[in-house]
Every structure is written in structure tokens, then in C-alpha cells.
């Protein structure tokens, strides 16, 4: 996957970075950041769902799929 998106030189740069203190901190926090990001996305979707459902129902009625 990395070879698809990064050059060899860039991968070496990433490896150098991840050997630093900041890189080690980034590695340690990645699971936390991913979990927090997923939770934020879920909360956003829950807040948007009523608006989306209303818009979808309106569109389906306009197009004759729902009476």
C-alpha cells in the first residue's frame, strides 16, 4: 500500500520520522485519534439524519415513489 502512494525516499522519511519522539507519540496516539474521529463522524451523522431523512422522503414523494 505504501509503495502505491509514497516513493522510496518518502517511505525512508516516514521511517526516520517515526523513530523520533514525536513520531513515537504519533504512533501511540493513532488508535485514540482514529477512535475519536469515528465517534465524531457517528455523532455528526446522527445529528444530520433527520434532515437527510426529510429531504429523501420529499424527493421520493416528488418522484412518485412514496405517496
N, C-alpha and C positions, 0 to 999 in steps of 0.2 A: 504494500500500500504506500509506503513512504517513497519508494522509487517512482511511483506514478505521479507524485506531487512535489517531490523535492529532488534537487540534484545531489550528487555525491558530496559536493562541497557543503551544501546546506545541511545535509544529514550530519556531517562532521561538526558543523557549527552547533547544531542542536545537541549533539553528544557533549561537546565542550560546555555548552550552557548547563545541561542537566548535571554536570559534575560540580557546578558552583553551588554555593549555599542557597542562592536564590532559586536555582534550578531544582535543588533538592526540596525546597519549600513548595515550589510549583507542583512537583510530583506528589508530595504528601497531600496537598490541598485539592488536587484534581477530582478525586471522588466526592469530596464535600461540595465543590463548585458544581459538579455535574448533578448532584442530588438537589442542591438549592435551585439550580436552573430548571430542572424538571418540575420541581414544586411550583416555581414561579409561573412556568408555562401552563401548568394544570390550573392554577388559580385564575390566570388570565382567561383561559378557555371557559372555565365555569362562569366567570363574570360576563363573557361575551355570548354565551349560549342562548339566553333569552332573546337577544337582539337577532342573532343568526336564525333561530327557530321562527321568529316572527317574519323575517324577511323571506325565508324559504317558503313558509306557508303562503304568504302573499303571492310569491312568484308562482307557486303551484296552482293557486286559485286563478291567477291571471291567465295561465296557460291551459286551464281546464282540467288539470289532473286531480283537483280536490274541489268539492262543492262547498 
